[in-house]
Amino acid sequence: MSVDRLRILRELADRGTVAGVAEALSMTPSAVSQQLKVLAREAGVPLLEPDGRRVRLTDAGHALVVRADEVLAAMDRATAEMALYRGASHGRVRVALFPSGAALLLPRILTALAGTGVTLAASDEDVPPTAVPRLLADYDVVLTHRDEHAPSVSGPRVHAEALMREPIDIAVAPGHRLAGRESVTADELADETWLSVRGGFPVDDVLRTIATVTGVQPRIAQRLNDFGVIEQLVAAGHGIALIPRHAVRHPALAVLRLSGVRAGRIYDLATRPHAAHIPATATVLAAFRTAASEVGAAINRRTEPPTAASAHADEGVEPR
């Protein structure tokens, strides 16, 4: 079977439509369809079946995509190894990061990569974890985040590594009735007006957990995915918000820990299976781990030893 045609099949699995594959590979839709027909003849079994006006993979097609991932990963490793023999740089790695995670880690990652010969091309992608497989069609590494109670995005075609955990706190205006407190229970928040993120993101998952604990459906005034905007609205008294601990920037906000509910988000590093065997990608993954460890160490240095009352409280960032 042709490696180029296996790549086309994988693109179809990632992008969902022949038109999407054609655009990504600078081909015509008819050329994509023709190559997929040839691949089916090479495989000896149907790889596609009609799905309304589109096509979808058969069971055999899904199985072949998994093997295509392995073949293409091996080709990428071979290309990287030959580049080393030619004395070329270690390569360019495309990375997608969610914005607040990028703000926390990206400066340290770029510092760690200095002098390695690896070039990092970073983009901010604010999408829920369910979009990771689609993002891996265009990126080598994806930093995503999920509620700590949610399952990993790992699957047959995605490898995910839990990088670290970040607690999620309650932010209120300086004049709010709870300002000045160190912590607050879910029951004390039942009648509040909330400023939250769009559904499918970790902060919204925590808000649903609070609703389960209190039995009260939260009153959400606005849904915005920019924590900077949310902070401004909280500071102006338009509601309270759940904000990841290290995304808080507004100096006037009062930040309280949520007592009785374990609230946090997990940073996941997602790649295609076998991608860690490619030297440049392995270097970038190591830089992510270094950055997470440095953030955790910096937080621990700023955190006083816990008292007996706070010995079990969430502290800082927990590297994985």
N, C-alpha and C positions, 0 to 999 in steps of 0.2 A: 504493500500500500504506500502511496506517495505521502511523504512528510508534509508537503505543501497542502495536500487535500485534507490531511488530518488536522492541520492548522485551521482550515476553513470550517471543518466540522466543530472544532472547539469554539471558534468564534460564534458559530450559530448557537451552541449551547449557552454561551455567555450573553449574547445580545438578543436572542429570541426571535429575530426576523432575518430573512434573506436580505432585505433592504439594509438593515443595520450592519450586516456582515459586509455587504458591497461597499458601503460608505467607509467602514473602518479599513478595508483592504484596498481601496481605490480600484474596485472592480465593478462591472455591471451586474445587476441582479441575475440576468440570464447566464452570465459566465459563472457566477456562484452556483446556481442551480445545476448547471452542466457538470461542474466539478464534483458536486455532491452525488450526482447520478453515477459518475465514473467510480467514485469511492465505494458506493453501494455495490457496484459490479465487482470491484476488487475484493470487497469483504464477503460477497456471496450471499448477503442477507439484506432485507430492507432496513435502512437506517432512519427513514423519515416516513411519516404518515400524515394525511390531511387533518387539519384542525381548523374548521371553518374556512376562512380565506387564507390561512397561513399553513405552515407545516410544523410538526413537532417531532422530537426524537422518539423512536421506538425503544423498547427495552434494549435491543441490540445496539442502537445508536448511543444510548446512555452508557452502556458498558464500554463501547469503543472510545467515547470521550475520555473516560478515566484512563484508558491505556494511552490515548493521545497525549494526555497531560504528562505521562511518564516519558514517552518518546521525545516530546518537545523539551522537557526539562533536561533530558540527557543531551540533546542537541545544544541547548543553551550552555550546559556545563562544558561540552567539548569546545564550543566557540570561545568561552572564557579562558579555558586552559591554553588554547592556541594563541590567544592574545598575550598571555603571559610569556610564552616562548618568543613572541615577536618583540617583547619588551614594551608592549603597549600598556597604557594605564589600566587600572583594574575595572574600569567601566562606569556606566551611568545607570543609576537606580532611580526609578520613578516611585515616589512615595505620596500617598494621600493621608492627610491627618485631619481630624475634627478640630475646629478652631481653638477651643480652650486647651485641648491637649497639645496642639502645636505651640501655643504661647508658653506652656509650661516646659516642654521638652526640646523643641526644635533648636533653640540657641545652643544648648548643651550638645545635641547630636551633631550639629555642624562643627562645633569645636572638636569633638571626638574624631570626626572624619578628616580633620585638617592633616595633610601630609600622607594620607593613606593611598592617594591615587584614585579614590572613588569620588565621583561627582553625584551629588544628590539633587534631583529635580522634585521639589516639594510643591504640593497643591493642597488647598484647604477644601475639604468635602464634608459638608454637614448633612449626613444622611444616617438613618437608623441602621443597626447591624444587619437587618435583612437585605440591605443593598450591597453588602460586601462582595458576594460572588460577582455581581455586575461590575463593581469597581475593579476587580482583579483582571478584567478584560483590558484595562488601560493602565494599571499600576502594578509594580512588582511587590510593593509592601503597602498595606493599609492599616493605619492605626484607627481603631474604632472603640466605642465604649458601650457598655451594657449595664443594666441593673445587676447587682451582685447575685440576685436570686434567679436571673434569667440564664438559660442554657448558653453554652459556648456556640460560636458560629462555625465550629469545626464540622467537617463533613467529608465525603469522599473526594471532593475537589477543592477543599479549603482546609488549610492547616492554621489553627489559631493558638497563640501562646499568651497566657495571662501575664501581663507585664507588671501591673501593680493595681492596688486598690486605693481609691480616693474617697474619703467620707463626704457626705452631703449634709449641709447644715441649713438652718433656718435664718433668713435675713429679714430684719424688720427696720422700720424707720427709727431714728434716734428718739422721737417722741412717742413711740408705740408703748402700750401698756406693759409689754414684755421686755422692753429695752432695759438693760442692766442685769438681766438674768443670765446665768451661765448655760442653763439648759431649759427645755420645755418638753412636756409630754404631748402625745398626739391628741389626747382628749382636750387639752387647753387650746387647741387650734381649730376645733370643730366649727366655730362660727366665723372664721376669718375669710376675707376675700383674698384670692390667690392670683399671683402672676406666674404663669407656668410656660413650659416649652410645648412644642407640638407633640402629638401622640407618637409612641414608638421609641422615645428617647428615655434614658435612665431616670432623669428627674421626674418625668411624668409617671414612671413606674412606681417611684417612691410615694408620689402623691396618691396613687391608687391604693398603696399599702396603708397609708394613713386613713383613707376612706374606709378600708376594711376594718381597721382597728376601732375607729370611732363609730362606724355605722352611719356616717353622715356623708352625703355626696358633696365634694368640695365645690365652692362657688368660685369659678375661674373667670376673672374679668378679662384677661388678655392671654394669648398664647404667642410667644415670641422666642426665637432661638438664639438671640444675641443677648448674652448675659450682661453686657454693658448697658443695653437699653433697659433690661429688667431691673438692674440696680438703680438706674435713675428714677424709674417709676416707683420702686420701693421707697427710695429716699424722699420722694415727693408725697408719700403717704397714700398711694393708690392701691396698696395691697402688700402682702408679704410673699416671700418666695423661698423655694428650695434652690440652693446654689452650691455646686461643688466647692469644697473648702478653698481650693487654690485658684478658683476663678473669681473670687471676691476681690474687687479693686477699689470700690468706693470707700473713701475714708470715714464717711459719716455713718455708715450702716452699723447696726448692732447685729452681731452674729451669735446665734445660740445653737447649742448641740441638741439633737433630737434624742430624748431619753425614752427608753422602752421599745424603740424601733431601730433595728440595725439598718442604717441607710448609707449606701455607698455605691460607687460605680467602679466597674472593672475596666481597665485599659487592656484591650486585646490587640496583639500584633497578628495580622492575617497575611498569609502568602498562599501561593499555590503549593500543593505537596511537592516536596523535593527541591523547592526553591532555595532552601538554606544550604544546599550543596554547591550553589553558584558562588564563587569567591566574593564578588562585589556585594551580592545580597547578604551573605553571611556577615560581611563587614558592617553593613548598615544595621542589621539586627543586633549585632554586638554593641553598636553605638547607642541604640535605643535602650538596651539593658544598662549600659553605663550611665546614661542620662537619668534613668529611673532610680538607680542606686544613689546617684549624687543628690537628687531631689530628696529622697528619703533621709539621707544623712544630714542634709542641710536643715530639714524640718526637725529631726531629732536633736540637733544641736541647739535649736531655738526653744525646744520644749522642756520645761522644768520637769524633774522627776515627779510622777503622779503621787497624789496623796491617797490615803486609804479610801476616801470617798470616790476618787476618780480613777482608781486602779484598773477598772474594767472599761473605761471610756475609750472611744476610738481616738487614736492619735495620728496626726500627720498623714503621710502616704506610706502604704505598706508595699514594698517591692515584693514581686512574686518570684 
